Amino acid sequence: MHKYILYPMSPIINRRSVLTLILLLFAASQLTLSAKKRENLKNWNEGPLTWADYQQVELSPLATNTSQPTFKLNAVKKKTFIQNYKLVYYQVDCTLNRDRSYYDPSRADDLDLRANQAIFDTWELYARYIQSRAIGETTPAYSRVLEDYMVKADKEIAKFQQESNQFRDEAVISKYEESVRSQLEKTKRKEPDLSVTQVPAYRYGFYIGAEHESLLGTAKEKVNDMFGFNVGIDYITKRQWYIDFGMTGYFTELKTNNFYHDIGYDYDWVTDKTVNHFRMYLNVGHIFDLNQYFRLIPYAGIGYADISQQSDKINPDSQDRSYYPSSLGSFSVQAGVNADWMIRRNISPDDITDTSLRFKLYGAYEDWGIGYKTWSVNVGLVFNLDTYSFLQGIFIPIPIII
């Protein structure tokens, strides 16, 4: 008997031609604007319903209903920023469409109007319920919230209709009116309480990308520049301290054959074999948010590095005839800065997410122990994701008070 419509609806448009897409979007926007102009809506906040809000029609004598209101919930997606993070929430309004609501003045009475008002109040109550859960929800998750409450509202109104004998039992209607009004008093309509959204005390991150290393000093004369990968995990505290554990792996070739003679394997490193350079590190830094799009992270740290090349000596215990690696190990010290371009920064009451493209610039020092005390300049580009919920259950929060 009583209609409701949930707006807006978002069809997916897919066209081969960009021009066609633009024309379709323009036409759709014009139709939407035209439809909005034609709609004659009454918001619940504008006051109680009157028959002046309805269109007069003459209904069939066989019709069981004497009036037909059309209610609709309008969910408008909004956003704001908290500490440079985007927070998504929804404004949910309950309205009556005056142009699509009808009544038969020869048959409708005040009892019908009271029943319609009680149903209007019910939809307003559920609009408030929905809005109370409207902070930080993604579109699919929010759709599930809407669906859950719509089903509950449908059931409640159907029960009211049945118990009131098609909205004709005044005692039942009076009792229902009192119940809904009491719930409305307890559930005040208000904007989402954004103050409850706080940056979590810690969050984890993951990054992966590529790096280039240029050696300086005497090593530069014998080793080519290196290219490789960079992966790692970081830990960020509420006070924006940054702890970074990661590794880099580089691949290059020698410029000369007299780089290193391995006495143990009686092996001279050569130019026609790949040289591998591996570094594992632990850095500590601090995050400086410049704005909602950029941040800088100066840092310094220590680590362990290894440079190696496969020797000519075969491992007799290996079934695949692998060669023993000839390697040099060293401690490492590094310092630099990360510049993050924030692709996406979202916050919700229970999570926070940073997605960024990170440019890395740092210097490193290693002592390979054969007269090569090596400095290097490293640049990298990595994709980075930081979130409170990432890797929870795998890592225990680090008890550091900084």
Residue pairs with C-beta under 8 A, 6 or more apart in sequence:
1 64
1 65
1 68
1 161
2 68
2 69
2 71
2 116
2 119
2 157
3 68
3 69
3 70
3 71
3 100
4 70
4 71
4 72
4 73
4 123
4 150
5 70
5 71
5 72
5 73
5 97
6 72
6 73
6 75
6 146
6 150
7 72
7 73
7 74
7 75
8 74
8 75
8 76
13 21
13 24
13 25
13 28
15 21
15 24
38 99
39 97
39 99
40 97
40 98
40 99
41 72
41 95
41 96
41 97
41 98
42 49
42 53
42 95
42 96
42 98
43 93
43 94
43 95
44 93
44 94
44 95
44 96
44 120
44 121
44 123
44 124
44 127
45 189
48 117
49 69
49 96
49 113
49 116
49 117
49 120
50 113
51 103
51 105
51 108
51 113
53 96
53 98
53 101
54 67
54 69
54 98
54 101
54 102
54 103
55 98
55 99
55 100
55 101
55 102
55 103
56 102
56 103
56 104
56 105
57 102
57 103
57 104
58 104
58 106
59 65
59 66
59 102
59 104
59 107
63 104
64 166
65 166
66 103
66 104
66 107
66 108
66 109
66 112
67 101
67 102
67 103
67 104
67 108
67 112
67 113
67 116
68 101
68 102
68 103
69 96
69 101
69 116
69 119
69 120
70 96
70 97
70 100
70 101
71 94
71 95
71 96
71 97
71 119
71 120
71 123
72 94
72 95
72 97
73 92
73 93
73 94
73 95
73 123
73 126
73 127
73 130
73 146
73 150
74 92
74 93
74 95
75 90
75 91
75 92
75 130
75 134
75 142
75 146
76 90
76 91
76 92
76 93
77 88
77 89
77 90
78 88
78 89
78 90
78 91
79 86
79 87
79 88
79 89
80 86
80 87
80 89
80 194
81 87
81 292
82 194
82 197
82 347
83 199
83 289
83 347
84 289
84 291
84 292
84 345
85 199
85 292
85 345
85 346
85 347
85 352
86 292
86 344
86 345
86 346
86 347
87 135
87 136
87 194
87 197
87 346
87 347
87 348
88 135
88 136
88 137
88 138
88 346
88 348
89 134
89 135
89 136
89 137
89 192
89 194
90 130
90 131
90 134
90 137
90 142
91 131
91 134
91 191
92 127
92 128
92 130
92 131
92 134
93 127
94 120
94 123
94 124
94 127
96 120
103 112
111 167
111 168
111 170
111 173
112 167
114 173
114 177
115 164
115 167
115 173
117 177
118 160
118 173
118 176
118 177
118 180
119 157
119 160
121 177
121 180
121 181
121 184
122 153
122 156
122 157
122 160
122 180
123 153
124 184
124 189
125 180
125 183
125 184
125 187
126 149
126 150
126 152
126 153
127 189
128 184
128 187
128 188
128 189
129 149
129 187
130 145
130 146
130 149
131 189
131 192
132 187
132 192
133 145
134 142
134 145
134 192
135 192
135 194
135 196
135 197
135 348
135 349
136 197
136 346
136 347
136 348
136 349
136 350
136 351
137 145
137 348
160 167
160 172
160 176
161 167
163 169
163 172
164 172
164 173
164 176
165 172
167 173
196 349
197 347
197 348
197 349
199 238
199 347
199 352
200 238
200 351
200 352
200 388
201 237
201 238
201 397
202 235
202 236
202 237
202 238
202 388
202 397
202 398
203 235
203 236
203 352
203 386
203 387
203 388
203 390
204 233
204 234
204 235
204 236
204 386
204 387
204 388
204 390
204 391
204 392
204 395
205 233
205 234
205 235
205 236
205 354
205 384
205 385
205 386
205 387
205 390
206 232
206 233
206 234
206 384
206 385
206 390
206 391
207 230
207 231
207 232
207 233
207 234
207 246
207 358
207 382
207 383
207 384
207 385
208 229
208 230
208 231
208 382
208 383
209 229
209 230
209 231
209 358
209 360
209 380
209 381
209 382
209 383
210 227
210 228
210 229
210 230
210 380
210 381
210 382
211 227
211 228
211 229
211 230
211 248
211 250
211 360
211 378
211 379
211 380
212 225
212 226
212 227
212 378
212 379
212 380
213 225
213 226
213 227
213 228
213 248
213 250
213 277
213 364
213 376
213 377
213 378
214 220
214 225
214 376
214 377
214 378
215 223
215 225
215 226
215 374
215 375
215 376
216 374
216 375
216 376
216 377
217 372
217 373
217 374
217 375
218 371
218 372
219 368
219 372
219 374
221 255
221 256
222 254
222 255
222 256
222 258
222 259
223 252
223 254
223 255
223 259
223 275
224 252
224 253
224 254
224 255
225 252
226 250
226 251
226 252
226 277
227 250
227 251
227 252
228 248
228 249
228 250
228 251
228 277
229 248
229 249
230 246
230 247
230 248
230 360
230 380
230 382
231 246
231 247
232 244
232 245
232 246
232 247
233 244
233 245
233 246
233 391
234 242
234 243
234 244
234 245
234 246
234 384
234 386
235 242
235 243
235 244
235 245
235 398
236 242
236 243
236 287
236 386
237 400
237 402
239 402
240 286
240 287
240 288
240 289
241 284
241 285
241 286
241 287
241 400
241 402
242 283
242 284
242 285
242 286
242 287
242 297
242 299
243 282
243 283
243 284
243 398
243 400
244 281
244 282
244 283
244 284
244 285
244 299
244 301
245 281
245 282
245 283
246 280
246 281
246 283
247 278
247 279
247 280
247 281
248 277
248 278
248 279
248 281
248 378
249 276
249 277
249 278
250 276
250 277
250 278
251 274
251 275
251 276
251 277
252 274
252 275
252 277
253 271
253 272
253 273
253 274
253 275
254 269
254 270
254 271
254 275
254 309
255 271
256 271
257 268
257 269
257 270
257 271
258 268
259 269
260 268
260 269
260 326
260 328
260 370
261 267
261 268
261 269
262 268
262 269
262 311
262 326
264 326
265 311
265 312
265 313
265 324
265 326
266 313
267 311
267 312
267 313
267 326
269 275
269 309
269 326
270 309
273 309
273 310
274 309
274 310
275 307
275 308
275 309
276 306
276 307
276 308
276 309
277 305
277 306
277 307
278 305
278 306
278 307
278 308
279 303
279 304
279 305
279 306
279 332
279 364
279 366
280 303
280 304
280 305
281 301
281 302
281 303
281 304
281 332
281 334
282 301
282 302
282 303
283 299
283 300
283 301
283 334
284 299
284 300
284 301
285 297
285 298
285 299
285 300
285 338
286 297
286 298
286 299
287 295
287 296
287 297
288 295
288 296
288 297
288 298
289 295
290 296
292 342
292 345
293 341
293 342
294 339
294 340
294 341
294 342
295 339
295 340
295 342
295 356
296 337
296 338
296 339
296 340
297 337
297 338
297 339
297 340
298 336
298 337
299 335
299 336
299 337
299 338
299 362
300 333
300 334
300 335
300 336
301 333
301 334
301 335
302 331
302 332
302 333
302 334
303 331
303 332
303 333
303 334
304 329
304 330
304 331
304 332
305 329
305 330
305 331
305 332
305 364
305 366
306 327
306 328
306 329
306 330
307 327
307 328
307 330
307 368
308 325
308 326
308 327
308 328
309 325
309 326
309 327
310 323
310 324
310 325
310 326
311 323
311 324
311 325
311 326
312 323
313 323
313 324
314 321
314 322
314 323
314 324
315 321
315 322
315 323
315 324
328 368
328 369
328 370
329 369
330 366
330 367
330 368
330 369
331 366
331 367
332 364
332 365
332 366
333 364
333 365
334 362
334 363
334 364
334 365
334 378
335 362
335 363
336 360
336 361
336 362
336 363
336 378
337 361
337 362
338 358
338 359
338 360
339 358
339 359
339 361
340 354
340 356
340 357
340 358
340 359
340 384
341 356
341 357
341 358
341 359
342 354
342 355
342 356
343 355
343 356
343 357
344 353
344 354
344 355
345 353
345 354
345 355
346 352
346 353
347 353
350 388
351 387
351 388
351 389
352 386
352 387
352 388
353 385
353 386
353 387
353 388
354 384
354 385
354 386
354 387
355 384
355 385
356 383
356 384
356 385
356 386
357 381
357 382
357 383
357 384
358 380
358 381
358 382
358 383
358 384
359 379
359 380
359 381
360 378
360 379
360 380
360 381
360 382
361 377
361 378
361 379
362 378
363 375
363 376
363 377
363 378
364 375
364 376
364 378
365 373
365 374
365 375
365 376
366 373
366 374
366 376
367 373
367 374
368 374
